[in-house]
Amino acid sequence: MAERKEDFDIALYNIILLGKTGNGKSATGNTILGNDLFHSKASTASCTKCCTLECAQFLHQDGAVLVRVVDTPGLIDTVDSQADILCRICEAMSLCPEGFNALVIVLRFASRWTKDELEALRILKRTFGPELMKYCIIIMTHGMNFDTEYENKPDNLTFMEWCKEQTNPPELFQLFQECDYRIVLFYNKGKYEKEKKESVAKFWELIEKRQGRYTNLHFSKCVEEREKLILELKLPQLKPKIQEKISLLKGELLKAMESDQVRNVLPFKKRAKQLIEELKKENRGNSLDDFTDTLENVILEVDEIQNIDAAERNRYFKLVDKYLRKKSYLEGFEFPKTVWRCIVEFFHMVTNPSYYIDKQVVYIAIKTHVAALEKQIKDIKDKLKKSLSQRRLPYKEVTEVGLSHQLEDKGMFENVSF
């Protein structure tokens, strides 16, 4: 039943057009209004980028009628993201605060139904909730295709008979049943003036039989499900960005650990916790739990590596420092490479044989000590790597590379060879 605007004593009808890109929503709006007010053309990209409202006034025997039609962006668009399109469709409720007499789902007549078509129906049901079916009218465009396929056939199948025969796919069959077969075949293009008038008359007949409107109250009842849906539609773009942030964070944590300074790691752990909080705010349907778990595992594993291996790593760096000092000292005992050094060494050997013998003893002792240090360092490296390999990290390969770099820092080992 239409609401009357008391100031002008005009009956008001609000209609919203919903559906997939390319089904002819804009052309359907023009047919309902009796004028080409909406921009319409055949395209895989939606002509309507935001919700658009157009009006027309008609004179009936019961008085004047104001019809407001809201055209919405097409779902499953080839250019814009699904989440952005859905957010724009939700804005349509503000264009008609009184609510809508009919939520019109625009389908394109076809013998076969695509996955995109069924996906669009699923999105609309979750967006507008269970009350959608109570106020829903289905308009099927390209009526001439039905005529071409079924007219002059022996069984003379009517459009409504055809609708009731559609049991496959099940989603379409369920939709037809839930809206109580309120379905109209439209002729938006071509010279089908008679058919157009009959279709529009049938459409208004179905609207008059419906009582009440789909209002913001109905719309607000399904806000939680709608937010989950928007997040799901964002996931294809959101997941790679989150994965990139986590990967960079893990790399930075491992790089900071190379310095063996706990204070260098703490800021990154703080960032990881902040990212977890951001994910929890976005995560309304458990779709991002895997990322949250990964971040929490990163923090736990880094803490565990630091706590368990701290003593071994400290011992390792002390041994390396000792090794480098001994190695440098040992180089002073190597055979001289200049003529002058050869003369000096020969003079010491002739004048003080015991000095030369003592020096050789010290040289052998230091060389033996250096060899022992090399073995200890190698054993600790192997132990640390084995300890790491036993950890079941979700980022095991990245961590192993980070530890390998930590144990083989070029600045520390550029003069070391085992």
TIFINU-724974 format. One line per field, with one value per residue (C-alpha): residue in three letters; x, y, z; residue number from 1. Coordinates in Angstrom, 3 decimals, always signed. Example, Ala and Ser with C-alpha at 12.3 -4.5 7.8 and 13.67 -1.06 7.14 Angstrom:
fikol	(ALA:SER)
east	(+12.300:+13.670)
north	(-4.500:-1.060)
up	(+7.800:+7.140)
vofi	(1:2)
This chain:
fikol	(MET:ALA:GLU:ARG:LYS:GLU:ASP:PHE:ASP:ILE:ALA:LEU:TYR:ASN:ILE:ILE:LEU:LEU:GLY:LYS:THR:GLY:ASN:GLY:LYS:SER:ALA:THR:GLY:ASN:THR:ILE:LEU:GLY:ASN:ASP:LEU:PHE:HIS:SER:LYS:ALA:SER:THR:ALA:SER:CYS:THR:LYS:CYS:CYS:THR:LEU:GLU:CYS:ALA:GLN:PHE:LEU:HIS:GLN:ASP:GLY:ALA:VAL:LEU:VAL:ARG:VAL:VAL:ASP:THR:PRO:GLY:LEU:ILE:ASP:THR:VAL:ASP:SER:GLN:ALA:ASP:ILE:LEU:CYS:ARG:ILE:CYS:GLU:ALA:MET:SER:LEU:CYS:PRO:GLU:GLY:PHE:ASN:ALA:LEU:VAL:ILE:VAL:LEU:ARG:PHE:ALA:SER:ARG:TRP:THR:LYS:ASP:GLU:LEU:GLU:ALA:LEU:ARG:ILE:LEU:LYS:ARG:THR:PHE:GLY:PRO:GLU:LEU:MET:LYS:TYR:CYS:ILE:ILE:ILE:MET:THR:HIS:GLY:MET:ASN:PHE:ASP:THR:GLU:TYR:GLU:ASN:LYS:PRO:ASP:ASN:LEU:THR:PHE:MET:GLU:TRP:CYS:LYS:GLU:GLN:THR:ASN:PRO:PRO:GLU:LEU:PHE:GLN:LEU:PHE:GLN:GLU:CYS:ASP:TYR:ARG:ILE:VAL:LEU:PHE:TYR:ASN:LYS:GLY:LYS:TYR:GLU:LYS:GLU:LYS:LYS:GLU:SER:VAL:ALA:LYS:PHE:TRP:GLU:LEU:ILE:GLU:LYS:ARG:GLN:GLY:ARG:TYR:THR:ASN:LEU:HIS:PHE:SER:LYS:CYS:VAL:GLU:GLU:ARG:GLU:LYS:LEU:ILE:LEU:GLU:LEU:LYS:LEU:PRO:GLN:LEU:LYS:PRO:LYS:ILE:GLN:GLU:LYS:ILE:SER:LEU:LEU:LYS:GLY:GLU:LEU:LEU:LYS:ALA:MET:GLU:SER:ASP:GLN:VAL:ARG:ASN:VAL:LEU:PRO:PHE:LYS:LYS:ARG:ALA:LYS:GLN:LEU:ILE:GLU:GLU:LEU:LYS:LYS:GLU:ASN:ARG:GLY:ASN:SER:LEU:ASP:ASP:PHE:THR:ASP:THR:LEU:GLU:ASN:VAL:ILE:LEU:GLU:VAL:ASP:GLU:ILE:GLN:ASN:ILE:ASP:ALA:ALA:GLU:ARG:ASN:ARG:TYR:PHE:LYS:LEU:VAL:ASP:LYS:TYR:LEU:ARG:LYS:LYS:SER:TYR:LEU:GLU:GLY:PHE:GLU:PHE:PRO:LYS:THR:VAL:TRP:ARG:CYS:ILE:VAL:GLU:PHE:PHE:HIS:MET:VAL:THR:ASN:PRO:SER:TYR:TYR:ILE:ASP:LYS:GLN:VAL:VAL:TYR:ILE:ALA:ILE:LYS:THR:HIS:VAL:ALA:ALA:LEU:GLU:LYS:GLN:ILE:LYS:ASP:ILE:LYS:ASP:LYS:LEU:LYS:LYS:SER:LEU:SER:GLN:ARG:ARG:LEU:PRO:TYR:LYS:GLU:VAL:THR:GLU:VAL:GLY:LEU:SER:HIS:GLN:LEU:GLU:ASP:LYS:GLY:MET:PHE:GLU:ASN:VAL:SER:PHE)
east	(+0.000:+1.337:+1.941:+0.311:+2.319:-0.233:+1.065:+0.228:-2.169:+0.052:+0.474:+4.177:+5.829:+9.524:+11.254:+14.871:+16.506:+19.042:+21.040:+24.129:+25.895:+24.526:+21.033:+19.380:+18.545:+18.805:+16.706:+14.131:+13.987:+13.335:+10.518:+8.870:+9.135:+8.074:+11.062:+14.801:+16.028:+18.717:+21.835:+21.626:+23.858:+24.998:+28.269:+30.100:+31.012:+28.264:+26.967:+25.702:+28.650:+26.607:+22.981:+20.817:+17.254:+14.828:+11.144:+8.032:+4.486:+1.414:-2.281:-4.616:-8.324:-7.641:-5.367:-1.746:+1.036:+4.716:+7.085:+10.674:+13.067:+16.580:+19.056:+22.036:+25.507:+25.650:+27.037:+29.839:+31.227:+34.375:+35.951:+34.978:+35.448:+32.445:+32.880:+32.871:+29.766:+27.936:+28.761:+27.289:+24.134:+23.711:+23.707:+20.498:+18.456:+19.167:+17.684:+14.219:+13.981:+10.299:+11.392:+10.697:+7.414:+9.348:+12.877:+13.194:+15.733:+16.500:+17.460:+18.189:+16.101:+18.367:+18.160:+21.290:+22.212:+25.811:+27.739:+27.938:+24.150:+23.804:+26.571:+24.739:+21.565:+23.503:+24.977:+21.567:+19.976:+22.721:+22.653:+18.919:+18.146:+15.106:+12.633:+13.951:+11.704:+8.593:+8.961:+10.767:+9.529:+11.614:+11.778:+13.233:+14.523:+14.989:+11.449:+11.955:+14.386:+11.614:+9.283:+11.921:+12.589:+9.057:+6.474:+4.823:+5.855:+3.287:+2.877:+2.411:+4.257:+3.428:+6.073:+4.678:+4.532:+8.164:+9.054:+7.422:+9.341:+12.702:+13.968:+17.620:+19.726:+18.197:+19.105:+16.890:+14.057:+14.276:+14.253:+11.113:+9.344:+10.390:+9.063:+5.830:+6.439:+6.087:+7.910:+7.331:+8.809:+9.987:+10.594:+12.974:+14.390:+12.874:+9.383:+7.340:+5.026:+2.080:+4.221:+5.843:+2.483:+1.262:+4.481:+4.374:+0.669:+1.471:+4.315:+2.032:-0.572:+1.969:+3.032:-0.573:-1.048:+1.888:+1.258:+3.833:+7.427:+10.917:+12.317:+15.567:+14.361:+14.399:+17.766:+19.355:+18.383:+20.896:+23.785:+26.041:+25.624:+26.175:+29.444:+30.638:+29.750:+31.614:+34.703:+34.453:+34.247:+37.295:+39.388:+40.789:+42.384:+42.935:+44.736:+47.798:+48.301:+48.113:+50.430:+52.936:+52.891:+53.396:+56.219:+58.034:+57.552:+59.014:+61.998:+62.636:+62.353:+64.927:+67.230:+67.051:+68.040:+71.319:+72.676:+71.856:+70.290:+66.874:+66.085:+66.271:+63.579:+61.054:+59.780:+58.954:+57.118:+55.079:+54.253:+53.175:+50.782:+49.389:+48.795:+46.973:+44.665:+43.961:+43.104:+40.766:+38.845:+38.475:+37.786:+34.011:+33.650:+36.802:+38.138:+41.406:+42.046:+44.889:+46.759:+46.215:+47.468:+50.548:+51.418:+50.944:+53.155:+55.816:+55.929:+55.946:+58.633:+60.905:+60.554:+61.314:+64.358:+65.716:+65.082:+66.205:+69.210:+70.423:+73.164:+74.417:+74.408:+76.262:+78.846:+79.088:+79.822:+82.387:+84.190:+84.156:+85.623:+88.330:+88.965:+89.468:+91.907:+93.938:+93.848:+95.136:+97.895:+98.819:+99.382:+102.331:+104.103:+103.650:+106.808:+107.800:+107.135:+109.602:+113.409:+113.949:+111.766:+113.704:+117.038:+115.704:+114.308:+117.590:+119.580:+117.409:+117.770:+121.629:+122.222:+119.542:+118.499:+116.407:+114.272:+113.443:+112.619:+110.402:+108.581:+107.879:+106.496:+104.162:+103.127:+102.190:+100.276:+98.256:+97.566:+96.287:+94.061:+92.686:+91.841:+90.020:+88.061:+87.091:+85.691:+83.736:+82.255:+81.246:+79.629:+77.574:+76.475:+75.335:+73.511:+71.680:+70.671:+69.469:+67.456:+65.872:+65.103:+63.126:+60.762:+57.604:+57.381:+54.880:+57.741:+60.502:+62.376:+62.463:+63.696:+66.422:+67.714:+67.682:+69.625:+72.089:+72.777:+73.090:+75.745:+77.624:+77.660:+80.033:+81.469:+82.349:+83.694:+85.288:+88.707:+87.561:+87.819:+87.277)
north	(+0.000:+3.412:+6.185:+9.527:+12.732:+14.886:+18.232:+17.309:+14.378:+12.191:+8.444:+7.568:+4.382:+3.677:+0.978:-0.232:-2.181:-4.870:-7.413:-8.352:-6.081:-6.484:-7.663:-4.386:-2.638:+0.870:-0.036:-1.612:+1.608:+3.567:+1.184:+1.545:+5.359:+5.572:+7.733:+7.358:+8.881:+6.327:+5.901:+2.467:+0.483:-3.102:-3.613:-6.020:-3.010:-1.323:+1.938:+2.892:+3.630:+4.926:+4.754:+7.018:+8.140:+9.221:+10.128:+10.246:+11.363:+9.648:+10.475:+7.613:+7.571:+7.499:+10.543:+11.434:+8.907:+9.720:+6.884:+6.988:+4.407:+3.844:+2.262:+0.558:-0.463:-3.936:-6.840:-9.048:-6.032:-6.402:-3.159:-2.281:-4.570:-6.425:-4.899:-1.334:-2.030:-3.549:-0.541:+1.759:-0.367:-0.074:+3.712:+3.406:+3.051:+6.705:+7.859:+6.673:+6.876:+5.862:+2.430:+0.558:-0.840:-3.322:-4.679:-5.652:-8.315:-7.927:-11.144:-11.716:-14.387:-17.300:-21.022:-21.447:-19.693:-18.756:-18.971:-15.171:-14.917:-17.297:-15.495:-12.185:-13.742:-15.056:-11.598:-9.896:-12.361:-11.818:-8.037:-7.480:-10.428:-12.742:-9.863:-9.444:-12.238:-10.711:-7.506:-8.967:-8.877:-10.501:-8.784:-10.902:-8.819:-9.693:-10.982:-11.217:-14.084:-16.013:-15.347:-16.490:-19.699:-20.697:-18.986:-21.090:-24.252:-27.125:-26.962:-23.151:-22.725:-19.528:-17.559:-18.463:-22.149:-21.893:-20.326:-23.165:-25.723:-24.235:-26.625:-26.396:-24.795:-25.306:-21.744:-20.295:-22.699:-21.686:-17.981:-18.363:-20.237:-17.829:-14.808:-16.725:-16.541:-12.770:-12.703:-10.430:-10.697:-7.277:-5.969:-3.026:-2.914:-3.016:-2.333:-4.218:-1.427:-3.722:-6.171:-3.302:-1.932:-5.383:-6.057:-2.736:-3.248:-6.718:-5.231:-2.611:-5.246:-7.234:-4.113:-3.229:-6.691:-6.214:-4.528:-2.362:-1.538:-2.815:-0.230:+0.700:-1.356:-4.510:-3.485:-2.900:-6.383:-8.006:-5.569:-8.234:-10.646:-7.794:-6.807:-10.413:-10.451:-7.203:-8.626:-11.836:-9.807:-7.774:-10.847:-11.413:-7.936:-7.879:-11.203:-10.464:-7.127:-8.768:-11.568:-8.990:-7.119:-10.350:-11.499:-8.156:-8.187:-11.697:-10.705:-7.591:-9.530:-12.040:-9.329:-7.525:-10.741:-10.836:-8.145:-10.358:-7.355:-7.954:-4.239:-4.349:-7.029:-5.502:-2.732:-5.330:-7.489:-4.401:-3.889:-7.526:-7.057:-3.881:-5.749:-8.481:-5.847:-4.421:-7.889:-8.547:-5.362:-6.431:-10.084:-10.455:-13.936:-15.808:-15.310:-13.810:-16.160:-17.889:-14.593:-13.777:-17.222:-16.796:-13.468:-14.889:-17.848:-15.454:-13.657:-16.902:-18.516:-15.465:-15.360:-19.068:-18.806:-15.916:-17.562:-21.099:-20.317:-17.123:-18.838:-20.835:-17.811:-15.687:-18.435:-18.593:-14.876:-14.917:-17.819:-16.029:-12.912:-14.985:-16.861:-13.668:-12.258:-15.474:-15.704:-12.147:-12.858:-16.033:-14.089:-12.364:-15.717:-16.522:-16.674:-13.103:-12.074:-9.132:-9.255:-7.028:-9.259:-12.309:-10.673:-9.763:-13.265:-14.862:-12.569:-13.632:-17.291:-17.063:-14.853:-16.379:-19.930:-20.370:-17.332:-18.899:-22.290:-20.655:-18.725:-21.911:-23.587:-20.634:-20.668:-24.364:-23.862:-20.933:-22.752:-25.754:-23.435:-21.788:-25.211:-26.111:-22.847:-23.588:-26.956:-25.450:-22.757:-25.341:-27.535:-24.616:-23.626:-27.182:-27.309:-24.043:-25.050:-28.447:-26.756:-24.468:-27.270:-29.081:-26.117:-26.424:-22.825:-21.697:-19.617:-22.239:-21.514:-17.770:-18.351:-20.780:-18.264:-15.562:-17.732:-18.749:-15.082:-14.514:-17.237:-16.289:-12.517:-11.297:-8.550:-11.029:-13.857:-12.186:-13.231:-16.583:-19.868:-23.300)
up	(+0.000:-0.931:+1.586:+0.834:+1.069:+2.885:+1.604:-1.963:-1.397:-3.584:-3.155:-2.784:-4.049:-3.432:-5.464:-5.401:-8.238:-7.297:-9.265:-11.211:-13.668:-17.194:-16.261:-17.283:-13.997:-15.448:-18.488:-16.158:-14.135:-17.323:-18.283:-14.868:-14.945:-18.593:-19.529:-20.204:-16.939:-16.075:-18.221:-19.813:-22.175:-22.718:-20.821:-18.507:-16.348:-14.373:-15.871:-12.410:-10.106:-7.177:-6.091:-8.255:-7.568:-10.302:-9.992:-12.122:-11.350:-12.749:-12.656:-11.806:-11.212:-7.453:-7.638:-8.297:-7.766:-7.199:-8.071:-6.838:-8.262:-6.881:-9.284:-7.603:-8.835:-10.321:-8.324:-9.731:-11.572:-13.697:-12.437:-8.858:-5.860:-4.465:-1.006:-2.383:-4.478:-1.515:+0.677:-1.986:-2.213:+1.560:+1.175:-0.866:+2.325:+3.138:-0.191:+0.813:+4.623:+4.449:+3.188:-0.047:-1.319:-3.438:-3.507:-7.154:-8.090:-11.779:-13.574:-17.228:-18.935:-19.812:-20.309:-18.188:-14.967:-14.268:-10.996:-10.995:-11.064:-8.126:-6.225:-6.691:-5.241:-2.241:-1.599:-1.792:+0.637:+3.198:+2.687:+3.188:+5.455:+5.574:+5.094:+1.543:+0.280:+1.840:-0.207:-3.204:-6.803:-9.533:-12.903:-15.678:-18.581:-22.272:-22.616:-26.381:-25.765:-24.051:-26.989:-29.476:-27.581:-26.604:-28.845:-31.546:-29.676:-29.590:-25.803:-25.890:-22.573:-20.656:-18.785:-15.362:-16.319:-17.365:-13.987:-12.073:-14.120:-13.081:-10.419:-11.393:-10.085:-6.618:-5.548:-8.280:-7.497:-3.828:-4.747:-6.874:-4.083:-1.329:-3.225:-3.949:-7.721:-7.864:-11.204:-14.199:-17.697:-18.979:-22.508:-22.090:-25.622:-29.087:-30.425:-27.853:-26.685:-25.989:-24.031:-22.118:-20.963:-19.940:-18.007:-16.143:-15.326:-13.933:-11.894:-10.299:-9.617:-7.581:-5.647:-4.766:-3.264:-0.896:+2.453:+4.222:+3.341:+3.841:+6.274:+8.006:+10.976:+8.830:+7.406:+10.832:+12.051:+9.697:+10.267:+11.829:+8.934:+6.477:+8.162:+7.942:+4.262:+3.558:+5.257:+3.227:+0.030:+1.101:+1.875:-1.651:-1.478:+2.298:+2.766:+0.567:+2.351:+5.773:+4.658:+3.418:+6.745:+8.694:+6.432:+6.751:+10.508:+10.823:+8.722:+10.793:+14.051:+12.882:+11.577:+14.921:+16.694:+14.762:+17.066:+20.085:+21.818:+23.392:+23.283:+19.458:+19.339:+21.739:+19.383:+16.728:+19.242:+20.134:+16.450:+16.189:+19.104:+17.532:+14.273:+16.200:+17.709:+14.248:+12.937:+15.853:+15.026:+11.388:+12.131:+12.431:+10.981:+12.058:+8.532:+9.791:+12.714:+10.858:+10.543:+14.224:+15.234:+13.039:+14.672:+18.162:+17.235:+15.945:+19.299:+21.309:+19.186:+19.268:+23.075:+23.272:+21.018:+23.084:+26.454:+25.636:+23.436:+25.095:+27.128:+24.153:+21.885:+24.463:+24.814:+21.041:+20.623:+23.450:+21.802:+18.457:+20.045:+21.711:+18.484:+16.474:+19.029:+19.097:+15.328:+15.033:+17.581:+15.710:+12.509:+14.222:+14.374:+10.703:+8.528:+7.520:+3.965:+3.605:+3.168:+6.186:+8.392:+7.168:+8.153:+11.637:+12.249:+11.071:+13.421:+16.418:+15.524:+15.334:+18.369:+20.639:+19.630:+22.808:+21.869:+18.538:+20.098:+22.776:+20.080:+18.140:+21.269:+21.892:+18.231:+18.363:+21.636:+20.277:+17.015:+18.981:+21.055:+17.905:+16.459:+19.683:+19.526:+15.919:+17.001:+19.917:+17.676:+15.082:+17.764:+19.108:+15.592:+14.926:+18.259:+17.643:+14.131:+15.361:+18.101:+15.521:+13.068:+15.783:+16.175:+14.128:+13.017:+10.358:+8.997:+9.473:+6.257:+6.922:+10.487:+9.427:+6.920:+9.607:+12.075:+9.373:+8.723:+12.460:+12.849:+9.700:+9.886:+7.168:+9.318:+12.061:+9.941:+6.972:+8.372:+9.756:+7.874:+9.356)
vofi	(1:2:3:4:5:6:7:8:9:10:11:12:13:14:15:16:17:18:19:20:21:22:23:24:25:26:27:28:29:30:31:32:33:34:35:36:37:38:39:40:41:42:43:44:45:46:47:48:49:50:51:52:53:54:55:56:57:58:59:60:61:62:63:64:65:66:67:68:69:70:71:72:73:74:75:76:77:78:79:80:81:82:83:84:85:86:87:88:89:90:91:92:93:94:95:96:97:98:99:100:101:102:103:104:105:106:107:108:109:110:111:112:113:114:115:116:117:118:119:120:121:122:123:124:125:126:127:128:129:130:131:132:133:134:135:136:137:138:139:140:141:142:143:144:145:146:147:148:149:150:151:152:153:154:155:156:157:158:159:160:161:162:163:164:165:166:167:168:169:170:171:172:173:174:175:176:177:178:179:180:181:182:183:184:185:186:187:188:189:190:191:192:193:194:195:196:197:198:199:200:201:202:203:204:205:206:207:208:209:210:211:212:213:214:215:216:217:218:219:220:221:222:223:224:225:226:227:228:229:230:231:232:233:234:235:236:237:238:239:240:241:242:243:244:245:246:247:248:249:250:251:252:253:254:255:256:257:258:259:260:261:262:263:264:265:266:267:268:269:270:271:272:273:274:275:276:277:278:279:280:281:282:283:284:285:286:287:288:289:290:291:292:293:294:295:296:297:298:299:300:301:302:303:304:305:306:307:308:309:310:311:312:313:314:315:316:317:318:319:320:321:322:323:324:325:326:327:328:329:330:331:332:333:334:335:336:337:338:339:340:341:342:343:344:345:346:347:348:349:350:351:352:353:354:355:356:357:358:359:360:361:362:363:364:365:366:367:368:369:370:371:372:373:374:375:376:377:378:379:380:381:382:383:384:385:386:387:388:389:390:391:392:393:394:395:396:397:398:399:400:401:402:403:404:405:406:407:408:409:410:411:412:413:414:415:416:417:418)
